[in-house]
Amino acid sequence: MSYDGIDPTKKPRLPKLFCNPTAAKNLREMNRIIAADISDQTDFKDLHAMIYAGAFAVLKLNGQRPTDVTSRNGTKRQPAWERRLSKNIDNIRSDIAILTQYQKPTYSQRVKKKGDTIMRRYTSEENPTIVEVLDLLKQRLLALSQRVKRYKKSSQRRKQNILFHRNQRAFYKSVGKESDRTLQGKTSFPNTEDIRHFWSESIISHMNRGKKRKLKIDTWKQTVRKHQRDAGEAYISSRNVPKAALSQPEEERVCKCPQTPRGCNADLLVGRHVSLFQKFRKLHYDGQSQYLSQIISLQEPKRRRVEENISRRHCTVKYSINGTQVCRGTVCIYSQLRLEDYSGLLVNLKRNMNNLQDQRGKHLNSPKKLKNMDVGLISDHIRSFPLQENYYSRNTSAKQCLPADLNISKMFRLFKEKYPDANNISFRVYHDIFKSKFNLRFGLPRSDTCSYCDKLFMELCSTDDANEKKK
């Protein structure tokens, strides 16, 4: 037996037997042989092997053969709808390739014969040209490819629903394999730096949409200088003055505070100054401020020598690193910060300000800031132009199309003619609002092919009668 000792799940699947008198006769004879060979010593494994061998022999005598669930290369067999659509896509691609050669000045007789056949296939009363037939085929190719994507997504959703009802554990296991944030069975959640990087990249990618020269903020001199300064590395200032790198702190105790149970315990941090320095300098400016706010605690003074209403001492500042109380000088030593650098942070902590992010340069006194009324004026002017949305691919793309004879320069010129008093609105402002607040492009939709629909759309745009629009 060829399949003796093989796992039953790995054996070839046996198809349904075709019914005919010869097959029925062979089936009865095989049942008689199997029944004669079964005894009390026959176990379940041997019984399965005999039944499989008998069914295999009957199929072979009937001219049938077993089918494998996988093809020769080990991949799963494609469903019928996918094979049909793939065949149509291949045919359209072949026609596009032939017509591309056919429209050239010189071509072979074979290309001429096939090109004439394709043109006769798409000939109608309008007598389309080669360019129109090519455009038609490309749009059909795009529609078929979108259909394949929809079918695959629907098929995957249907398989997941079936798997969920049959085996929920296998379903969640299969979904977990698709996630790239799972590590050794434990999900790693993003930290603050990952979230900041993700949203900054999203904003930058939105600003770079449709631009040939991409915006690369990480390579700006100002950004590189700021990162080098936060890391304690050598850098060149904005005034072109070279700044030396910060030196690592010494491991010995440097501060001269008396060691008391309630005072500075800097001896407990001896040998850890370099590691604390490296840990602190790996953070950005906002992260360093947040870290310092965690080691600083504000307490009510235990004893006042003057009255509270006239005292300038509002609170007592305590410093503790990993539960070890130290003095301010020790913190300045391992962080390599000046005493003046703590002044702004202490002021914010005394004011109970939870937002310790860097607010330098983020003020609201910009005299040339664009007003919301001007933004609405530009948005209303852009919406006043006739728009056309995709008909065949509206599920995959929400982009709308403006007339092909327009561009941003013409639209801005029309805006200036309509609003001559808007002197604070430049072409750059108009361009930025067009790119950031709208998802528009110029020209006809790439996947729309129906000329009749285009005709009705133009008639709908040209008429002002409500009854005509309803027709």
RODO-2510 file (C-alpha; in nm, 4 decimals, decimal comma):
residues 471
     n   res          X          Y          Z
     1     m     0,0000     0,0000     0,0000
     2     s     0,1420     0,3361    -0,1051
     3     y    -0,0162     0,5313     0,1819
     4     d     0,0347     0,2798     0,4618
     5     g     0,1541     0,4463     0,7834
     6     i     0,0819     0,8012     0,6613
     7     d    -0,1194     1,0468     0,8680
     8     p    -0,4818     1,0357     0,7431
     9     t    -0,4992     1,4162     0,7272
    10     k    -0,2031     1,4212     0,4847
    11     k    -0,3396     1,1635     0,2426
    12     p    -0,4863     1,2834    -0,0889
    13     r    -0,8545     1,3640    -0,0798
    14     l    -1,0806     1,1185    -0,2610
    15     p    -1,3406     1,2760    -0,4915
    16     k    -1,7031     1,1774    -0,5195
    17     l    -1,7548     0,8538    -0,7115
    18     f    -1,9253     0,8854    -1,0500
    19     c    -2,2302     0,6607    -1,0515
    20     n    -2,2535     0,4012    -1,3304
    21     p    -2,3255     0,0257    -1,3446
    22     t    -1,9562    -0,0684    -1,3533
    23     a    -1,8747     0,1512    -1,0508
    24     a    -2,1683     0,0072    -0,8546
    25     k    -2,0514    -0,3501    -0,9339
    26     n    -1,6940    -0,2739    -0,8270
    27     l    -1,8189    -0,1050    -0,5105
    28     r    -2,0250    -0,4078    -0,4060
    29     e    -1,7314    -0,6405    -0,4711
    30     m    -1,4977    -0,4202    -0,2664
    31     n    -1,7433    -0,4088     0,0243
    32     r    -1,7564    -0,7891     0,0210
    33     i    -1,3753    -0,8155     0,0280
    34     i    -1,3381    -0,5654     0,3127
    35     a    -1,6122    -0,7337     0,5190
    36     a    -1,4357    -1,0709     0,4765
    37     d    -1,1024    -0,9332     0,5987
    38     i    -1,2424    -0,7657     0,9133
    39     s    -1,1948    -0,9728     1,2309
    40     d    -1,1972    -0,9158     1,6070
    41     q    -0,8233    -0,8372     1,6058
    42     t    -0,8634    -0,5509     1,3515
    43     d    -0,7980    -0,2149     1,5144
    44     f    -0,9279     0,1220     1,4034
    45     k    -0,6070     0,2154     1,2208
    46     d    -0,6070    -0,0991     1,0082
    47     l    -0,9779    -0,0554     0,9387
    48     h    -0,9220     0,2976     0,8118
    49     a    -0,6334     0,1801     0,5926
    50     m    -0,8444    -0,0964     0,4350
    51     i    -1,1388     0,1373     0,3655
    52     y    -0,9100     0,4011     0,2138
    53     a    -0,7308     0,1427    -0,0033
    54     g    -1,0634    -0,0022    -0,1221
    55     a    -1,2048     0,3414    -0,2088
    56     f    -0,8816     0,4290    -0,3885
    57     a    -0,8977     0,1077    -0,5962
    58     v    -1,2649     0,1645    -0,6900
    59     l    -1,1876     0,5195    -0,8021
    60     k    -0,8941     0,4026    -1,0116
    61     l    -1,1046     0,1333    -1,1779
    62     n    -1,3650     0,3991    -1,2526
    63     g    -1,1083     0,6231    -1,4265
    64     q    -1,0853     0,8784    -1,1459
    65     r    -0,7900     0,9910    -0,9389
    66     p    -0,7554     1,1542    -0,5975
    67     t    -0,7172     1,5318    -0,5768
    68     d    -0,4702     1,7096    -0,3532
    69     v    -0,5797     2,0137    -0,1550
    70     t    -0,2527     2,1845    -0,2448
    71     s    -0,0844     2,2323    -0,5766
    72     r     0,2591     2,1045    -0,6633
    73     n     0,4384     2,4094    -0,5266
    74     g     0,2638     2,3744    -0,1881
    75     t     0,0326     2,6766    -0,2202
    76     k    -0,3417     2,6568    -0,1695
    77     r    -0,5593     2,6211    -0,4732
    78     q    -0,7235     2,9419    -0,5897
    79     p    -1,1034     2,9598    -0,5792
    80     a    -1,3024     2,9720    -0,9018
    81     w    -1,3833     3,3436    -0,8821
    82     e    -1,0173     3,4328    -0,8343
    83     r    -0,9101     3,2180    -1,1294
    84     r    -1,1808     3,3733    -1,3463
    85     l    -1,0881     3,7311    -1,2578
    86     s    -0,7161     3,6583    -1,2918
    87     k    -0,7789     3,5183    -1,6387
    88     n    -0,9745     3,8303    -1,7381
    89     i    -0,6990     4,0547    -1,6021
    90     d    -0,4341     3,8621    -1,7958
    91     n    -0,6372     3,8916    -2,1166
    92     i    -0,6838     4,2666    -2,0746
    93     r    -0,3150     4,3142    -2,0026
    94     s    -0,2314     4,1194    -2,3166
    95     d    -0,4686     4,3378    -2,5227
    96     i    -0,3124     4,6538    -2,3747
    97     a     0,0346     4,5325    -2,4669
    98     i    -0,0749     4,4534    -2,8257
    99     l    -0,2472     4,7916    -2,8732
   100     t     0,0539     4,9737    -2,7304
   101     q     0,2659     4,8205    -3,0061
   102     y    -0,0122     4,8637    -3,2606
   103     q    -0,0265     5,2434    -3,2233
   104     k     0,3440     5,2808    -3,3004
   105     p     0,4492     5,3748    -3,6579
   106     t     0,6156     5,0397    -3,7261
   107     y     0,4862     4,7001    -3,6149
   108     s     0,4931     4,3415    -3,7337
   109     q     0,2222     4,1536    -3,9224
   110     r     0,1424     3,9492    -3,6126
   111     v     0,0809     4,2668    -3,4087
   112     k    -0,1286     4,4119    -3,6955
   113     k    -0,3469     4,1014    -3,7123
   114     k    -0,4091     4,0903    -3,3379
   115     g    -0,4571     4,4675    -3,3191
   116     d    -0,7238     4,4594    -3,5895
   117     t    -0,9008     4,1797    -3,4042
   118     i    -0,9040     4,3787    -3,0804
   119     m    -1,0263     4,6953    -3,2536
   120     r    -1,3118     4,5036    -3,4230
   121     r    -1,4082     4,3648    -3,0829
   122     y    -1,4553     4,7128    -2,9375
   123     t    -1,5953     4,8820    -3,2490
   124     s    -1,9289     5,0556    -3,1982
   125     e    -2,1297     5,3327    -3,3600
   126     e    -1,8869     5,5956    -3,2273
   127     n    -1,5830     5,4326    -3,3996
   128     p    -1,3372     5,4792    -3,1094
   129     t    -0,9708     5,5418    -3,1753
   130     i    -0,6808     5,3347    -3,0454
   131     v    -0,6206     5,5825    -2,7620
   132     e    -0,9840     5,5584    -2,6504
   133     v    -0,9784     5,1779    -2,6600
   134     l    -0,6547     5,1767    -2,4596
   135     d    -0,8088     5,4094    -2,2020
   136     l    -1,1151     5,1849    -2,1841
   137     l    -0,9032     4,8735    -2,1264
   138     k    -0,6942     5,0426    -1,8576
   139     q    -1,0040     5,1520    -1,6720
   140     r    -1,1512     4,8034    -1,6950
   141     l    -0,8245     4,6634    -1,5646
   142     l    -0,8392     4,9010    -1,2686
   143     a    -1,2016     4,8068    -1,1964
   144     l    -1,1192     4,4334    -1,2062
   145     s    -0,8211     4,4749    -0,9748
   146     q    -1,0377     4,6648    -0,7261
   147     r    -1,2963     4,3872    -0,7494
   148     v    -1,0305     4,1263    -0,6681
   149     k    -0,9297     4,3260    -0,3597
   150     r    -1,2911     4,3486    -0,2440
   151     y    -1,3495     3,9773    -0,2992
   152     k    -1,0337     3,8810    -0,1115
   153     k    -1,1281     4,1028     0,1798
   154     s    -1,4802     3,9595     0,1872
   155     s    -1,3469     3,6043     0,1633
   156     q    -1,1039     3,6618     0,4489
   157     r    -1,3808     3,8102     0,6631
   158     r    -1,6052     3,5110     0,5896
   159     k    -1,3285     3,2643     0,6789
   160     q    -1,2610     3,4473     1,0033
   161     n    -1,6310     3,4364     1,0947
   162     i    -1,6423     3,0607     1,0318
   163     l    -1,3225     3,0071     1,2309
   164     f    -1,4577     3,2192     1,5176
   165     h    -1,7718     3,0045     1,5463
   166     r    -1,5772     2,6785     1,5214
   167     n    -1,2670     2,7537     1,7307
   168     q    -1,2294     3,0905     1,9015
   169     r    -0,8857     3,0045     2,0332
   170     a    -0,7555     2,9367     1,6816
   171     f    -0,9202     3,2576     1,5606
   172     y    -0,7474     3,4787     1,8176
   173     k    -0,4232     3,2950     1,7561
   174     s    -0,4444     3,3641     1,3815
   175     v    -0,5270     3,7297     1,4438
   176     g    -0,2362     3,7580     1,6866
   177     k     0,0075     3,6353     1,4223
   178     e    -0,0834     3,9325     1,2031
   179     s     0,0141     4,1797     1,4757
   180     d     0,3740     4,2965     1,4725
   181     r     0,3664     4,4344     1,8279
   182     t     0,3579     4,0939     2,0002
   183     l     0,6832     3,9780     2,1591
   184     q     0,7120     3,6363     2,3321
   185     g     0,3420     3,6232     2,3994
   186     k     0,3321     3,9661     2,5671
   187     t     0,2001     4,2745     2,3976
   188     s     0,4332     4,5756     2,4155
   189     f     0,2467     4,9019     2,4509
   190     p     0,3935     5,2213     2,3018
   191     n     0,5580     5,4716     2,5309
   192     t     0,5344     5,8490     2,5161
   193     e     0,8232     5,8831     2,2710
   194     d     0,6668     5,6274     2,0308
   195     i     0,3325     5,8084     2,0381
   196     r     0,5010     6,1452     1,9784
   197     h     0,7040     6,0021     1,6880
   198     f     0,3955     5,8359     1,5346
   199     w     0,1828     6,1496     1,5335
   200     s     0,4679     6,3724     1,4202
   201     e     0,5312     6,1371     1,1290
   202     s     0,1582     6,1368     1,0464
   203     i     0,1445     6,5173     1,0413
   204     i     0,4603     6,5415     0,8304
   205     s     0,3341     6,2798     0,5839
   206     h     0,0080     6,4738     0,5491
   207     m     0,2058     6,7922     0,4809
   208     n     0,4235     6,6086     0,2263
   209     r     0,1232     6,4721     0,0360
   210     g     0,1536     6,5624    -0,3316
   211     k     0,4955     6,7277    -0,3012
   212     k     0,8056     6,6334    -0,4955
   213     r     1,0395     6,7950    -0,2427
   214     k     0,9485     6,6253     0,0842
   215     l     0,9620     6,8016     0,4177
   216     k     1,2380     6,6441     0,6333
   217     i     1,2255     6,8104     0,9733
   218     d     1,4698     6,5648     1,1340
   219     t     1,7502     6,6872     0,9080
   220     w     1,7010     7,0566     0,9801
   221     k     2,0012     7,2275     1,1414
   222     q     1,7844     7,3614     1,4206
   223     t     1,6446     7,0149     1,5003
   224     v     1,9866     6,8475     1,4864
   225     r     2,1318     7,1214     1,7094
   226     k     1,8549     7,0754     1,9635
   227     h     1,9005     6,6975     1,9787
   228     q     2,2766     6,7355     2,0214
   229     r     2,2293     6,9900     2,2990
   230     d     1,9813     6,7681     2,4845
   231     a     2,2176     6,4694     2,4539
   232     g     2,5126     6,6694     2,5892
   233     e     2,7119     6,6396     2,2661
   234     a     2,9236     6,9045     2,0968
   235     y     2,7291     7,1321     1,8607
   236     i     2,7455     7,4668     1,6818
   237     s     2,5041     7,7308     1,8079
   238     s     2,2742     7,9432     1,5947
   239     r     2,5358     8,2217     1,6104
   240     n     2,7971     7,9837     1,4675
   241     v     2,9765     7,9451     1,8011
   242     p     3,1118     7,5951     1,8734
   243     k     2,9962     7,4486     2,2045
   244     a     3,1939     7,1746     2,3761
   245     a     3,0390     6,8481     2,4858
   246     l     2,9442     6,7978     2,8501
   247     s     3,1907     6,5940     3,0509
   248     q     3,0705     6,2914     3,2414
   249     p     3,0467     6,3389     3,6190
   250     e     3,2958     6,1866     3,8591
   251     e     3,2054     5,8755     4,0519
   252     e     3,3214     6,0112     4,3875
   253     r     3,1099     6,2243     4,6183
   254     v     3,1482     6,5876     4,5167
   255     c     2,8970     6,7775     4,7272
   256     k     3,0090     6,8916     5,0735
   257     c     2,6760     6,8553     5,2508
   258     p     2,6860     6,6922     5,5948
   259     q     2,5637     6,3335     5,5861
   260     t     2,2646     6,3116     5,8179
   261     p     1,9616     6,0808     5,8252
   262     r     1,7447     6,3696     5,7106
   263     g     2,0020     6,5416     5,4904
   264     c     2,1970     6,4514     5,1781
   265     n     2,2774     6,0825     5,1279
   266     a     2,4976     6,1252     4,8223
   267     d     2,7280     5,8429     4,9379
   268     l     2,4603     5,5920     4,8385
   269     l     2,4888     5,7106     4,4746
   270     v     2,8674     5,6772     4,4497
   271     g     2,9509     5,4739     4,1394
   272     r     2,6169     5,5453     3,9683
   273     h     2,6721     5,9025     3,8525
   274     v     2,7726     5,8026     3,4972
   275     s     2,4742     5,5697     3,4505
   276     l     2,2356     5,8366     3,5817
   277     f     2,3957     6,0924     3,3516
   278     q     2,3584     5,8685     3,0456
   279     k     1,9995     5,7845     3,1357
   280     f     1,9116     6,1507     3,1781
   281     r     2,0802     6,2634     2,8545
   282     k     1,9016     6,0027     2,6430
   283     l     1,5766     6,1908     2,7017
   284     h     1,4630     6,4908     2,4992
   285     y     1,3951     6,8298     2,6571
   286     d     1,0361     6,7544     2,7606
   287     g     1,1399     6,4125     2,8911
   288     q     1,4148     6,5676     3,1010
   289     s     1,1675     6,8162     3,2511
   290     q     0,9269     6,5336     3,3313
   291     y     1,2055     6,3293     3,4911
   292     l     1,3185     6,6213     3,7086
   293     s     0,9595     6,6872     3,8165
   294     q     0,9438     6,3297     3,9485
   295     i     1,2535     6,3627     4,1683
   296     i     1,1468     6,7058     4,3035
   297     s     0,8823     6,7213     4,5750
   298     l     0,7355     7,0372     4,7259
   299     q     0,6506     7,0208     5,0966
   300     e     0,5051     7,2575     5,3499
   301     p     0,7763     7,4229     5,5658
   302     k     0,7936     7,2613     5,9081
   303     r     0,9100     7,5761     6,0786
   304     r     0,8735     7,9416     5,9846
   305     r     1,0780     8,2183     6,1373
   306     v     0,8492     8,4912     6,0014
   307     e     0,4763     8,5090     5,9488
   308     e     0,3340     8,3226     5,6510
   309     n     0,1628     8,6254     5,4948
   310     i     0,4926     8,8170     5,4666
   311     s     0,7274     8,5205     5,4127
   312     r     0,8793     8,4683     5,0683
   313     r     0,9260     8,0988     5,1373
   314     h     0,6166     7,9263     5,0075
   315     c     0,7419     7,5688     5,0267
   316     t     1,0380     7,3416     5,0942
   317     v     1,2003     7,1686     4,7965
   318     k     1,3196     6,8094     4,8454
   319     y     1,5230     6,6013     4,5970
   320     s     1,5201     6,2211     4,5959
   321     i     1,6670     5,9793     4,3404
   322     n     1,5223     5,6270     4,3535
   323     g     1,4102     5,6892     4,7095
   324     t     1,7462     5,8334     4,8191
   325     q     1,7276     6,1906     4,9463
   326     v     2,0043     6,4103     4,8071
   327     c     2,0829     6,7786     4,7779
   328     r     2,0344     7,0008     4,4764
   329     g     2,4091     7,0062     4,4098
   330     t     2,4137     6,6281     4,3622
   331     v     2,1315     6,6500     4,1093
   332     c     2,3189     6,9249     3,9244
   333     i     2,6341     6,7125     3,9209
   334     y     2,4903     6,3993     3,7599
   335     s     2,2582     6,5910     3,5216
   336     q     2,5248     6,8540     3,4352
   337     l     2,2685     7,1344     3,4613
   338     r     2,3150     7,4800     3,6094
   339     l     2,1187     7,6041     3,9074
   340     e     1,9493     7,8585     3,6796
   341     d     1,8072     7,5761     3,4667
   342     y     1,5872     7,4662     3,7572
   343     s     1,4300     7,8080     3,8098
   344     g     1,1677     7,7826     3,5352
   345     l     1,0810     7,4241     3,6305
   346     l     1,0356     7,5142     3,9973
   347     v     0,8151     7,8107     3,9073
   348     n     0,5854     7,5825     3,7033
   349     l     0,5740     7,3227     3,9824
   350     k     0,4873     7,5883     4,2411
   351     r     0,2030     7,7047     4,0147
   352     n     0,0673     7,3466     3,9991
   353     m     0,1154     7,3343     3,6233
   354     n     0,0783     6,9794     3,4925
   355     n     0,1931     7,0685     3,1410
   356     l     0,5728     7,0819     3,1579
   357     q     0,6337     7,0706     2,7842
   358     d     0,8587     7,3210     2,6149
   359     q     0,6500     7,6283     2,5312
   360     r     0,9304     7,8388     2,3821
   361     g     0,8218     7,9882     2,0499
   362     k     0,4588     7,8803     2,1032
   363     h     0,2959     8,2154     2,1663
   364     l    -0,0305     8,3637     2,0453
   365     n     0,0842     8,7156     1,9614
   366     s     0,1674     8,6558     1,5948
   367     p     0,0527     8,9679     1,4078
   368     k     0,0389     8,7891     1,0699
   369     k    -0,1548     8,4852     1,1845
   370     l    -0,4342     8,3896     0,9450
   371     k    -0,7795     8,4427     1,0905
   372     n    -1,0498     8,1771     1,0883
   373     m    -1,2679     8,4056     0,8784
   374     d    -1,0039     8,4158     0,6043
   375     v    -0,9686     8,0373     0,6129
   376     g    -1,3440     8,0023     0,5721
   377     l    -1,3369     8,2513     0,2848
   378     i    -1,0764     8,0438     0,0985
   379     s    -1,2578     7,7174     0,1731
   380     d    -1,5899     7,8536     0,0418
   381     h    -1,4199     7,9755    -0,2753
   382     i    -1,2661     7,6322    -0,3414
   383     r    -1,6019     7,4604    -0,2824
   384     s    -1,7691     7,6912    -0,5328
   385     f    -1,6026     7,5105    -0,8258
   386     p    -1,7881     7,2113    -0,9769
   387     l    -1,6615     6,8790    -0,8450
   388     q    -1,6905     6,5300    -0,9866
   389     e    -1,6431     6,2190    -0,7752
   390     n    -1,5328     5,8736    -0,8842
   391     y    -1,8169     5,6474    -0,9859
   392     y    -1,6550     5,3038    -1,0004
   393     s    -1,3955     5,3472    -0,7249
   394     r    -1,5751     5,5646    -0,4696
   395     n    -1,5383     5,2880    -0,2085
   396     t    -1,1589     5,2943    -0,2317
   397     s    -1,0918     5,6632    -0,2896
   398     a    -1,2697     5,9716    -0,1594
   399     k    -1,0749     6,2050    -0,3874
   400     q    -1,2834     6,4374    -0,6023
   401     c    -1,1888     6,5896    -0,9348
   402     l    -1,1875     6,9493    -1,0559
   403     p    -1,2093     7,0460    -1,4251
   404     a    -0,8948     6,9705    -1,6227
   405     d    -0,8571     7,3313    -1,7462
   406     l    -0,8120     7,4593    -1,3887
   407     n    -0,5064     7,4792    -1,1649
   408     i    -0,4230     7,6401    -0,8315
   409     s    -0,2791     7,9509    -0,9934
   410     k    -0,5993     8,0168    -1,1900
   411     m    -0,8110     7,9553    -0,8822
   412     f    -0,6033     8,2006    -0,6775
   413     r    -0,6303     8,4600    -0,9552
   414     l    -1,0098     8,4233    -0,9533
   415     f    -1,0082     8,4509    -0,5745
   416     k    -0,8173     8,7812    -0,5933
   417     e    -1,0609     8,9139    -0,8521
   418     k    -1,3553     8,8255    -0,6305
   419     y    -1,1987     8,9509    -0,3044
   420     p    -0,9583     9,2349    -0,3930
   421     d    -0,9389     9,3551    -0,0301
   422     a    -0,7885     9,0283     0,0982
   423     n    -0,4308     9,1566     0,0991
   424     n    -0,3121     8,9281     0,3792
   425     i    -0,3858     8,6117     0,1754
   426     s    -0,0970     8,5092    -0,0459
   427     f    -0,0646     8,2307    -0,2992
   428     r     0,1253     8,0201    -0,0456
   429     v    -0,1595     8,0467     0,2043
   430     y    -0,4157     7,9563    -0,0622
   431     h    -0,1993     7,6637    -0,1772
   432     d    -0,1498     7,5280     0,1770
   433     i    -0,5229     7,5348     0,2538
   434     f    -0,5993     7,3644    -0,0783
   435     k    -0,3526     7,0852     0,0015
   436     s    -0,4268     7,0386     0,3714
   437     k    -0,8050     7,0778     0,3970
   438     f    -0,9187     6,9277     0,0649
   439     n    -0,8640     6,5981    -0,1163
   440     l    -0,8883     6,7240    -0,4734
   441     r    -0,7115     6,6714    -0,8027
   442     f    -0,7399     6,8180    -1,1505
   443     g    -0,8678     6,6148    -1,4458
   444     l    -1,1237     6,3439    -1,5069
   445     p    -1,1465     6,0376    -1,2797
   446     r    -0,9113     5,7595    -1,3814
   447     s    -1,1608     5,4754    -1,3392
   448     d    -1,4761     5,6318    -1,4905
   449     t    -1,5515     5,5197    -1,8452
   450     c    -1,9200     5,5889    -1,9041
   451     s    -1,9630     5,8791    -2,1471
   452     y    -2,3394     5,8796    -2,0918
   453     c    -2,2905     5,9473    -1,7203
   454     d    -2,0528     6,2317    -1,8034
   455     k    -2,3117     6,3810    -2,0369
   456     l    -2,5841     6,3685    -1,7690
   457     f    -2,3469     6,5194    -1,5135
   458     m    -2,2673     6,8156    -1,7381
   459     e    -2,6360     6,8725    -1,8069
   460     l    -2,7042     6,8576    -1,4330
   461     c    -2,4374     7,1186    -1,3629
   462     s    -2,5522     7,3506    -1,6380
   463     t    -2,9213     7,3666    -1,5428
   464     d    -3,0713     7,5641    -1,2535
   465     d    -3,4213     7,4188    -1,2718
   466     a    -3,5017     7,1884    -0,9769
   467     n    -3,7466     6,9827    -1,1829
   468     e    -3,4869     6,9196    -1,4529
   469     k    -3,2373     6,8058    -1,1900
   470     k    -3,4874     6,5562    -1,0492
   471     k    -3,5323     6,4022    -1,3939
***
